[in-house]
Amino acid sequence: MNIEKKKTSPALFVRQVRQEMQKITWAQRRDVFISSAIVILLIILFSLFFLLTDQIWSFSIKQIIKIGSGI
């Protein structure tokens, strides 16, 4: 299987890249802001959830160890 690669001049490559960049639909500033705010909010909520869960498990395991050791 012989696959030949075409050589593209740098100028042609830049023109093709510019053409493709014009086809892109960029997100609006408002959409980016809302998405970022949602991501930050979810990070905070999940952090609090895992903190609370970790504290509950830690407390529970310490109580079990206390009961088991007879202290």
HTML snippet that shows the backbone in 3Dmol.js (N, CA, C, O; Angstrom):
<script src="https://3Dmol.org/build/3Dmol-min.js"></script>
<div id="view" style="width:600px;height:400px;position:relative"></div>
<script>
const pdb = `
ATOM      1  N   MET A   1       0.847  -1.157   0.000  1.00  0.00           N
ATOM      2  CA  MET A   1       0.000   0.000   0.000  1.00  0.00           C
ATOM      3  C   MET A   1       0.901   1.232   0.000  1.00  0.00           C
ATOM      4  O   MET A   1       1.633   1.483   0.958  1.00  0.00           O
ATOM      5  N   ASN A   2       0.837   1.976  -1.063  1.00  0.00           N
ATOM      6  CA  ASN A   2       1.688   3.145  -1.204  1.00  0.00           C
ATOM      7  C   ASN A   2       0.823   4.404  -1.105  1.00  0.00           C
ATOM      8  O   ASN A   2       0.049   4.718  -2.009  1.00  0.00           O
ATOM      9  N   ILE A   3       0.971   5.104  -0.001  1.00  0.00           N
ATOM     10  CA  ILE A   3       0.204   6.330   0.194  1.00  0.00           C
ATOM     11  C   ILE A   3       1.168   7.505   0.069  1.00  0.00           C
ATOM     12  O   ILE A   3       2.124   7.641   0.833  1.00  0.00           O
ATOM     13  N   GLU A   4       0.886   8.341  -0.915  1.00  0.00           N
ATOM     14  CA  GLU A   4       1.745   9.506  -1.118  1.00  0.00           C
ATOM     15  C   GLU A   4       1.125  10.708  -0.433  1.00  0.00           C
ATOM     16  O   GLU A   4      -0.075  10.953  -0.550  1.00  0.00           O
ATOM     17  N   LYS A   5       1.946  11.448   0.278  1.00  0.00           N
ATOM     18  CA  LYS A   5       1.471  12.652   0.942  1.00  0.00           C
ATOM     19  C   LYS A   5       1.742  13.850   0.041  1.00  0.00           C
ATOM     20  O   LYS A   5       2.843  14.012  -0.486  1.00  0.00           O
ATOM     21  N   LYS A   6       0.724  14.682  -0.128  1.00  0.00           N
ATOM     22  CA  LYS A   6       0.899  15.885  -0.921  1.00  0.00           C
ATOM     23  C   LYS A   6       1.674  16.904  -0.102  1.00  0.00           C
ATOM     24  O   LYS A   6       1.466  17.045   1.103  1.00  0.00           O
ATOM     25  N   LYS A   7       2.559  17.603  -0.767  1.00  0.00           N
ATOM     26  CA  LYS A   7       3.284  18.691  -0.124  1.00  0.00           C
ATOM     27  C   LYS A   7       2.438  19.950  -0.264  1.00  0.00           C
ATOM     28  O   LYS A   7       1.993  20.285  -1.362  1.00  0.00           O
ATOM     29  N   THR A   8       2.218  20.641   0.838  1.00  0.00           N
ATOM     30  CA  THR A   8       1.440  21.874   0.826  1.00  0.00           C
ATOM     31  C   THR A   8       2.368  23.020   1.197  1.00  0.00           C
ATOM     32  O   THR A   8       3.126  22.943   2.164  1.00  0.00           O
ATOM     33  N   SER A   9       2.292  24.071   0.417  1.00  0.00           N
ATOM     34  CA  SER A   9       3.137  25.233   0.718  1.00  0.00           C
ATOM     35  C   SER A   9       2.618  25.910   1.984  1.00  0.00           C
ATOM     36  O   SER A   9       1.422  25.846   2.267  1.00  0.00           O
ATOM     37  N   PRO A  10       3.490  26.551   2.742  1.00  0.00           N
ATOM     38  CA  PRO A  10       3.051  27.241   3.961  1.00  0.00           C
ATOM     39  C   PRO A  10       1.972  28.294   3.694  1.00  0.00           C
ATOM     40  O   PRO A  10       1.056  28.457   4.500  1.00  0.00           O
ATOM     41  N   ALA A  11       2.075  29.008   2.570  1.00  0.00           N
ATOM     42  CA  ALA A  11       1.080  30.037   2.253  1.00  0.00           C
ATOM     43  C   ALA A  11      -0.290  29.400   2.009  1.00  0.00           C
ATOM     44  O   ALA A  11      -1.305  29.915   2.477  1.00  0.00           O
ATOM     45  N   LEU A  12      -0.321  28.290   1.285  1.00  0.00           N
ATOM     46  CA  LEU A  12      -1.589  27.593   1.035  1.00  0.00           C
ATOM     47  C   LEU A  12      -2.166  27.056   2.340  1.00  0.00           C
ATOM     48  O   LEU A  12      -3.374  27.128   2.567  1.00  0.00           O
ATOM     49  N   PHE A  13      -1.314  26.526   3.184  1.00  0.00           N
ATOM     50  CA  PHE A  13      -1.760  26.010   4.478  1.00  0.00           C
ATOM     51  C   PHE A  13      -2.411  27.123   5.303  1.00  0.00           C
ATOM     52  O   PHE A  13      -3.479  26.916   5.879  1.00  0.00           O
ATOM     53  N   VAL A  14      -1.789  28.288   5.366  1.00  0.00           N
ATOM     54  CA  VAL A  14      -2.333  29.410   6.136  1.00  0.00           C
ATOM     55  C   VAL A  14      -3.674  29.845   5.553  1.00  0.00           C
ATOM     56  O   VAL A  14      -4.604  30.146   6.301  1.00  0.00           O
ATOM     57  N   ARG A  15      -3.783  29.882   4.231  1.00  0.00           N
ATOM     58  CA  ARG A  15      -5.061  30.240   3.603  1.00  0.00           C
ATOM     59  C   ARG A  15      -6.151  29.239   3.966  1.00  0.00           C
ATOM     60  O   ARG A  15      -7.278  29.626   4.276  1.00  0.00           O
ATOM     61  N   GLN A  16      -5.814  27.958   3.925  1.00  0.00           N
ATOM     62  CA  GLN A  16      -6.797  26.928   4.268  1.00  0.00           C
ATOM     63  C   GLN A  16      -7.218  27.030   5.735  1.00  0.00           C
ATOM     64  O   GLN A  16      -8.390  26.849   6.064  1.00  0.00           O
ATOM     65  N   VAL A  17      -6.268  27.318   6.599  1.00  0.00           N
ATOM     66  CA  VAL A  17      -6.594  27.468   8.018  1.00  0.00           C
ATOM     67  C   VAL A  17      -7.529  28.653   8.212  1.00  0.00           C
ATOM     68  O   VAL A  17      -8.498  28.554   8.964  1.00  0.00           O
ATOM     69  N   ARG A  18      -7.259  29.761   7.553  1.00  0.00           N
ATOM     70  CA  ARG A  18      -8.136  30.938   7.671  1.00  0.00           C
ATOM     71  C   ARG A  18      -9.544  30.634   7.169  1.00  0.00           C
ATOM     72  O   ARG A  18     -10.525  31.071   7.770  1.00  0.00           O
ATOM     73  N   GLN A  19      -9.646  29.895   6.081  1.00  0.00           N
ATOM     74  CA  GLN A  19     -10.957  29.530   5.550  1.00  0.00           C
ATOM     75  C   GLN A  19     -11.723  28.670   6.553  1.00  0.00           C
ATOM     76  O   GLN A  19     -12.919  28.869   6.765  1.00  0.00           O
ATOM     77  N   GLU A  20     -11.034  27.724   7.161  1.00  0.00           N
ATOM     78  CA  GLU A  20     -11.691  26.851   8.135  1.00  0.00           C
ATOM     79  C   GLU A  20     -12.081  27.630   9.397  1.00  0.00           C
ATOM     80  O   GLU A  20     -13.125  27.369   9.995  1.00  0.00           O
ATOM     81  N   MET A  21     -11.239  28.584   9.796  1.00  0.00           N
ATOM     82  CA  MET A  21     -11.539  29.385  10.987  1.00  0.00           C
ATOM     83  C   MET A  21     -12.786  30.236  10.790  1.00  0.00           C
ATOM     84  O   MET A  21     -13.498  30.518  11.754  1.00  0.00           O
ATOM     85  N   GLN A  22     -13.059  30.646   9.563  1.00  0.00           N
ATOM     86  CA  GLN A  22     -14.247  31.439   9.284  1.00  0.00           C
ATOM     87  C   GLN A  22     -15.516  30.605   9.385  1.00  0.00           C
ATOM     88  O   GLN A  22     -16.600  31.162   9.564  1.00  0.00           O
ATOM     89  N   LYS A  23     -15.410  29.295   9.275  1.00  0.00           N
ATOM     90  CA  LYS A  23     -16.575  28.419   9.355  1.00  0.00           C
ATOM     91  C   LYS A  23     -16.985  28.119  10.797  1.00  0.00           C
ATOM     92  O   LYS A  23     -18.078  27.609  11.042  1.00  0.00           O
ATOM     93  N   ILE A  24     -16.114  28.432  11.738  1.00  0.00           N
ATOM     94  CA  ILE A  24     -16.366  28.102  13.139  1.00  0.00           C
ATOM     95  C   ILE A  24     -17.406  29.045  13.715  1.00  0.00           C
ATOM     96  O   ILE A  24     -17.375  30.250  13.466  1.00  0.00           O
ATOM     97  N   THR A  25     -18.331  28.484  14.491  1.00  0.00           N
ATOM     98  CA  THR A  25     -19.301  29.284  15.226  1.00  0.00           C
ATOM     99  C   THR A  25     -18.792  29.394  16.652  1.00  0.00           C
ATOM    100  O   THR A  25     -18.806  28.416  17.400  1.00  0.00           O
ATOM    101  N   TRP A  26     -18.347  30.570  17.026  1.00  0.00           N
ATOM    102  CA  TRP A  26     -17.774  30.780  18.348  1.00  0.00           C
ATOM    103  C   TRP A  26     -18.884  31.051  19.357  1.00  0.00           C
ATOM    104  O   TRP A  26     -19.907  31.650  19.027  1.00  0.00           O
ATOM    105  N   ALA A  27     -18.667  30.604  20.587  1.00  0.00           N
ATOM    106  CA  ALA A  27     -19.637  30.858  21.654  1.00  0.00           C
ATOM    107  C   ALA A  27     -19.629  32.338  22.013  1.00  0.00           C
ATOM    108  O   ALA A  27     -18.596  33.004  21.945  1.00  0.00           O
ATOM    109  N   GLN A  28     -20.783  32.831  22.389  1.00  0.00           N
ATOM    110  CA  GLN A  28     -20.877  34.229  22.785  1.00  0.00           C
ATOM    111  C   GLN A  28     -20.366  34.393  24.213  1.00  0.00           C
ATOM    112  O   GLN A  28     -20.341  33.438  24.989  1.00  0.00           O
ATOM    113  N   ARG A  29     -19.965  35.601  24.544  1.00  0.00           N
ATOM    114  CA  ARG A  29     -19.393  35.896  25.862  1.00  0.00           C
ATOM    115  C   ARG A  29     -20.353  35.479  26.983  1.00  0.00           C
ATOM    116  O   ARG A  29     -19.920  34.930  27.996  1.00  0.00           O
ATOM    117  N   ARG A  30     -21.631  35.735  26.807  1.00  0.00           N
ATOM    118  CA  ARG A  30     -22.641  35.403  27.825  1.00  0.00           C
ATOM    119  C   ARG A  30     -22.693  33.893  28.050  1.00  0.00           C
ATOM    120  O   ARG A  30     -22.760  33.441  29.193  1.00  0.00           O
ATOM    121  N   ASP A  31     -22.664  33.118  26.983  1.00  0.00           N
ATOM    122  CA  ASP A  31     -22.708  31.665  27.101  1.00  0.00           C
ATOM    123  C   ASP A  31     -21.481  31.124  27.834  1.00  0.00           C
ATOM    124  O   ASP A  31     -21.589  30.227  28.671  1.00  0.00           O
ATOM    125  N   VAL A  32     -20.328  31.678  27.511  1.00  0.00           N
ATOM    126  CA  VAL A  32     -19.094  31.246  28.177  1.00  0.00           C
ATOM    127  C   VAL A  32     -19.153  31.592  29.662  1.00  0.00           C
ATOM    128  O   VAL A  32     -18.754  30.786  30.503  1.00  0.00           O
ATOM    129  N   PHE A  33     -19.651  32.789  29.990  1.00  0.00           N
ATOM    130  CA  PHE A  33     -19.753  33.212  31.382  1.00  0.00           C
ATOM    131  C   PHE A  33     -20.695  32.299  32.156  1.00  0.00           C
ATOM    132  O   PHE A  33     -20.368  31.870  33.263  1.00  0.00           O
ATOM    133  N   ILE A  34     -21.854  32.000  31.592  1.00  0.00           N
ATOM    134  CA  ILE A  34     -22.838  31.144  32.273  1.00  0.00           C
ATOM    135  C   ILE A  34     -22.277  29.733  32.467  1.00  0.00           C
ATOM    136  O   ILE A  34     -22.422  29.150  33.542  1.00  0.00           O
ATOM    137  N   SER A  35     -21.645  29.194  31.445  1.00  0.00           N
ATOM    138  CA  SER A  35     -21.064  27.854  31.556  1.00  0.00           C
ATOM    139  C   SER A  35     -19.970  27.823  32.618  1.00  0.00           C
ATOM    140  O   SER A  35     -19.890  26.875  33.400  1.00  0.00           O
ATOM    141  N   SER A  36     -19.138  28.843  32.650  1.00  0.00           N
ATOM    142  CA  SER A  36     -18.066  28.904  33.648  1.00  0.00           C
ATOM    143  C   SER A  36     -18.640  29.012  35.053  1.00  0.00           C
ATOM    144  O   SER A  36     -18.150  28.368  35.980  1.00  0.00           O
ATOM    145  N   ALA A  37     -19.672  29.821  35.210  1.00  0.00           N
ATOM    146  CA  ALA A  37     -20.305  29.976  36.525  1.00  0.00           C
ATOM    147  C   ALA A  37     -20.912  28.657  36.996  1.00  0.00           C
ATOM    148  O   ALA A  37     -20.803  28.308  38.172  1.00  0.00           O
ATOM    149  N   ILE A  38     -21.543  27.932  36.094  1.00  0.00           N
ATOM    150  CA  ILE A  38     -22.130  26.638  36.453  1.00  0.00           C
ATOM    151  C   ILE A  38     -21.040  25.659  36.874  1.00  0.00           C
ATOM    152  O   ILE A  38     -21.198  24.939  37.860  1.00  0.00           O
ATOM    153  N   VAL A  39     -19.941  25.628  36.137  1.00  0.00           N
ATOM    154  CA  VAL A  39     -18.842  24.720  36.474  1.00  0.00           C
ATOM    155  C   VAL A  39     -18.271  25.064  37.847  1.00  0.00           C
ATOM    156  O   VAL A  39     -18.033  24.168  38.657  1.00  0.00           O
ATOM    157  N   ILE A  40     -18.050  26.340  38.117  1.00  0.00           N
ATOM    158  CA  ILE A  40     -17.503  26.748  39.421  1.00  0.00           C
ATOM    159  C   ILE A  40     -18.479  26.397  40.540  1.00  0.00           C
ATOM    160  O   ILE A  40     -18.068  25.895  41.586  1.00  0.00           O
ATOM    161  N   LEU A  41     -19.763  26.658  40.328  1.00  0.00           N
ATOM    162  CA  LEU A  41     -20.773  26.323  41.334  1.00  0.00           C
ATOM    163  C   LEU A  41     -20.795  24.821  41.608  1.00  0.00           C
ATOM    164  O   LEU A  41     -20.847  24.404  42.765  1.00  0.00           O
ATOM    165  N   LEU A  42     -20.756  24.015  40.562  1.00  0.00           N
ATOM    166  CA  LEU A  42     -20.770  22.566  40.753  1.00  0.00           C
ATOM    167  C   LEU A  42     -19.510  22.073  41.465  1.00  0.00           C
ATOM    168  O   LEU A  42     -19.580  21.150  42.277  1.00  0.00           O
ATOM    169  N   ILE A  43     -18.378  22.673  41.172  1.00  0.00           N
ATOM    170  CA  ILE A  43     -17.140  22.296  41.867  1.00  0.00           C
ATOM    171  C   ILE A  43     -17.284  22.568  43.363  1.00  0.00           C
ATOM    172  O   ILE A  43     -16.899  21.741  44.190  1.00  0.00           O
ATOM    173  N   ILE A  44     -17.839  23.732  43.707  1.00  0.00           N
ATOM    174  CA  ILE A  44     -18.030  24.074  45.121  1.00  0.00           C
ATOM    175  C   ILE A  44     -19.007  23.102  45.777  1.00  0.00           C
ATOM    176  O   ILE A  44     -18.752  22.618  46.880  1.00  0.00           O
ATOM    177  N   LEU A  45     -20.123  22.815  45.108  1.00  0.00           N
ATOM    178  CA  LEU A  45     -21.116  21.908  45.685  1.00  0.00           C
ATOM    179  C   LEU A  45     -20.558  20.498  45.874  1.00  0.00           C
ATOM    180  O   LEU A  45     -20.762  19.887  46.923  1.00  0.00           O
ATOM    181  N   PHE A  46     -19.857  19.980  44.868  1.00  0.00           N
ATOM    182  CA  PHE A  46     -19.290  18.640  44.998  1.00  0.00           C
ATOM    183  C   PHE A  46     -18.196  18.604  46.063  1.00  0.00           C
ATOM    184  O   PHE A  46     -18.055  17.609  46.774  1.00  0.00           O
ATOM    185  N   SER A  47     -17.426  19.677  46.175  1.00  0.00           N
ATOM    186  CA  SER A  47     -16.396  19.739  47.220  1.00  0.00           C
ATOM    187  C   SER A  47     -17.036  19.673  48.601  1.00  0.00           C
ATOM    188  O   SER A  47     -16.571  18.940  49.474  1.00  0.00           O
ATOM    189  N   LEU A  48     -18.102  20.439  48.794  1.00  0.00           N
ATOM    190  CA  LEU A  48     -18.803  20.405  50.082  1.00  0.00           C
ATOM    191  C   LEU A  48     -19.418  19.040  50.356  1.00  0.00           C
ATOM    192  O   LEU A  48     -19.376  18.545  51.482  1.00  0.00           O
ATOM    193  N   PHE A  49     -19.986  18.438  49.326  1.00  0.00           N
ATOM    194  CA  PHE A  49     -20.573  17.095  49.487  1.00  0.00           C
ATOM    195  C   PHE A  49     -19.515  16.083  49.914  1.00  0.00           C
ATOM    196  O   PHE A  49     -19.729  15.312  50.849  1.00  0.00           O
ATOM    197  N   PHE A  50     -18.369  16.086  49.225  1.00  0.00           N
ATOM    198  CA  PHE A  50     -17.336  15.116  49.564  1.00  0.00           C
ATOM    199  C   PHE A  50     -16.691  15.424  50.912  1.00  0.00           C
ATOM    200  O   PHE A  50     -16.275  14.503  51.614  1.00  0.00           O
ATOM    201  N   LEU A  51     -16.600  16.688  51.285  1.00  0.00           N
ATOM    202  CA  LEU A  51     -16.104  17.050  52.607  1.00  0.00           C
ATOM    203  C   LEU A  51     -17.033  16.500  53.681  1.00  0.00           C
ATOM    204  O   LEU A  51     -16.580  15.881  54.643  1.00  0.00           O
ATOM    205  N   LEU A  52     -18.325  16.724  53.516  1.00  0.00           N
ATOM    206  CA  LEU A  52     -19.308  16.234  54.480  1.00  0.00           C
ATOM    207  C   LEU A  52     -19.289  14.704  54.548  1.00  0.00           C
ATOM    208  O   LEU A  52     -19.298  14.126  55.635  1.00  0.00           O
ATOM    209  N   THR A  53     -19.264  14.065  53.403  1.00  0.00           N
ATOM    210  CA  THR A  53     -19.225  12.596  53.365  1.00  0.00           C
ATOM    211  C   THR A  53     -17.974  12.070  54.052  1.00  0.00           C
ATOM    212  O   THR A  53     -18.045  11.098  54.804  1.00  0.00           O
ATOM    213  N   ASP A  54     -16.827  12.700  53.804  1.00  0.00           N
ATOM    214  CA  ASP A  54     -15.580  12.276  54.422  1.00  0.00           C
ATOM    215  C   ASP A  54     -15.639  12.451  55.932  1.00  0.00           C
ATOM    216  O   ASP A  54     -15.172  11.584  56.670  1.00  0.00           O
ATOM    217  N   GLN A  55     -16.202  13.555  56.401  1.00  0.00           N
ATOM    218  CA  GLN A  55     -16.307  13.788  57.838  1.00  0.00           C
ATOM    219  C   GLN A  55     -17.227  12.762  58.505  1.00  0.00           C
ATOM    220  O   GLN A  55     -16.929  12.278  59.597  1.00  0.00           O
ATOM    221  N   ILE A  56     -18.319  12.440  57.863  1.00  0.00           N
ATOM    222  CA  ILE A  56     -19.250  11.440  58.414  1.00  0.00           C
ATOM    223  C   ILE A  56     -18.575  10.080  58.501  1.00  0.00           C
ATOM    224  O   ILE A  56     -18.663   9.412  59.531  1.00  0.00           O
ATOM    225  N   TRP A  57     -17.895   9.657  57.423  1.00  0.00           N
ATOM    226  CA  TRP A  57     -17.204   8.368  57.444  1.00  0.00           C
ATOM    227  C   TRP A  57     -16.089   8.357  58.493  1.00  0.00           C
ATOM    228  O   TRP A  57     -15.909   7.368  59.203  1.00  0.00           O
ATOM    229  N   SER A  58     -15.355   9.442  58.583  1.00  0.00           N
ATOM    230  CA  SER A  58     -14.272   9.535  59.560  1.00  0.00           C
ATOM    231  C   SER A  58     -14.822   9.408  60.975  1.00  0.00           C
ATOM    232  O   SER A  58     -14.289   8.646  61.782  1.00  0.00           O
ATOM    233  N   PHE A  59     -15.882  10.145  61.280  1.00  0.00           N
ATOM    234  CA  PHE A  59     -16.494  10.066  62.601  1.00  0.00           C
ATOM    235  C   PHE A  59     -17.009   8.654  62.879  1.00  0.00           C
ATOM    236  O   PHE A  59     -16.795   8.115  63.965  1.00  0.00           O
ATOM    237  N   SER A  60     -17.683   8.061  61.903  1.00  0.00           N
ATOM    238  CA  SER A  60     -18.249   6.711  62.083  1.00  0.00           C
ATOM    239  C   SER A  60     -17.151   5.684  62.349  1.00  0.00           C
ATOM    240  O   SER A  60     -17.284   4.854  63.248  1.00  0.00           O
ATOM    241  N   ILE A  61     -16.098   5.733  61.596  1.00  0.00           N
ATOM    242  CA  ILE A  61     -15.011   4.759  61.762  1.00  0.00           C
ATOM    243  C   ILE A  61     -14.329   4.950  63.116  1.00  0.00           C
ATOM    244  O   ILE A  61     -13.980   3.970  63.774  1.00  0.00           O
ATOM    245  N   LYS A  62     -14.139   6.197  63.535  1.00  0.00           N
ATOM    246  CA  LYS A  62     -13.551   6.440  64.862  1.00  0.00           C
ATOM    247  C   LYS A  62     -14.433   5.880  65.969  1.00  0.00           C
ATOM    248  O   LYS A  62     -13.929   5.319  66.942  1.00  0.00           O
ATOM    249  N   GLN A  63     -15.744   6.028  65.828  1.00  0.00           N
ATOM    250  CA  GLN A  63     -16.666   5.489  66.835  1.00  0.00           C
ATOM    251  C   GLN A  63     -16.600   3.962  66.856  1.00  0.00           C
ATOM    252  O   GLN A  63     -16.602   3.359  67.929  1.00  0.00           O
ATOM    253  N   ILE A  64     -16.543   3.342  65.697  1.00  0.00           N
ATOM    254  CA  ILE A  64     -16.442   1.874  65.634  1.00  0.00           C
ATOM    255  C   ILE A  64     -15.157   1.390  66.282  1.00  0.00           C
ATOM    256  O   ILE A  64     -15.155   0.386  66.995  1.00  0.00           O
ATOM    257  N   ILE A  65     -14.059   2.104  66.035  1.00  0.00           N
ATOM    258  CA  ILE A  65     -12.769   1.721  66.631  1.00  0.00           C
ATOM    259  C   ILE A  65     -12.819   1.903  68.139  1.00  0.00           C
ATOM    260  O   ILE A  65     -12.281   1.072  68.871  1.00  0.00           O
ATOM    261  N   LYS A  66     -13.457   2.977  68.632  1.00  0.00           N
ATOM    262  CA  LYS A  66     -13.590   3.181  70.068  1.00  0.00           C
ATOM    263  C   LYS A  66     -14.360   2.034  70.704  1.00  0.00           C
ATOM    264  O   LYS A  66     -13.964   1.498  71.738  1.00  0.00           O
ATOM    265  N   ILE A  67     -15.471   1.668  70.066  1.00  0.00           N
ATOM    266  CA  ILE A  67     -16.303   0.572  70.606  1.00  0.00           C
ATOM    267  C   ILE A  67     -15.520  -0.727  70.600  1.00  0.00           C
ATOM    268  O   ILE A  67     -15.585  -1.495  71.560  1.00  0.00           O
ATOM    269  N   GLY A  68     -14.784  -0.978  69.536  1.00  0.00           N
ATOM    270  CA  GLY A  68     -14.021  -2.218  69.417  1.00  0.00           C
ATOM    271  C   GLY A  68     -12.865  -2.297  70.385  1.00  0.00           C
ATOM    272  O   GLY A  68     -12.536  -3.383  70.863  1.00  0.00           O
ATOM    273  N   SER A  69     -12.237  -1.168  70.689  1.00  0.00           N
ATOM    274  CA  SER A  69     -11.065  -1.196  71.571  1.00  0.00           C
ATOM    275  C   SER A  69     -11.465  -1.075  73.038  1.00  0.00           C
ATOM    276  O   SER A  69     -10.638  -1.291  73.923  1.00  0.00           O
ATOM    277  N   GLY A  70     -12.741  -0.729  73.305  1.00  0.00           N
ATOM    278  CA  GLY A  70     -13.229  -0.675  74.680  1.00  0.00           C
ATOM    279  C   GLY A  70     -12.800   0.561  75.428  1.00  0.00           C
ATOM    280  O   GLY A  70     -12.764   0.543  76.658  1.00  0.00           O
ATOM    281  N   ILE A  71     -12.479   1.620  74.745  1.00  0.00           N
ATOM    282  CA  ILE A  71     -12.049   2.846  75.430  1.00  0.00           C
ATOM    283  C   ILE A  71     -13.252   3.626  75.898  1.00  0.00           C
ATOM    284  O   ILE A  71     -13.103   4.691  76.497  1.00  0.00           O
TER     285      ILE A  71
END
`;
const viewer = $3Dmol.createViewer("view");
viewer.addModel(pdb, "pdb");
viewer.setStyle({}, {cartoon: {color: "spectrum"}});
viewer.zoomTo();
viewer.render();
</script>
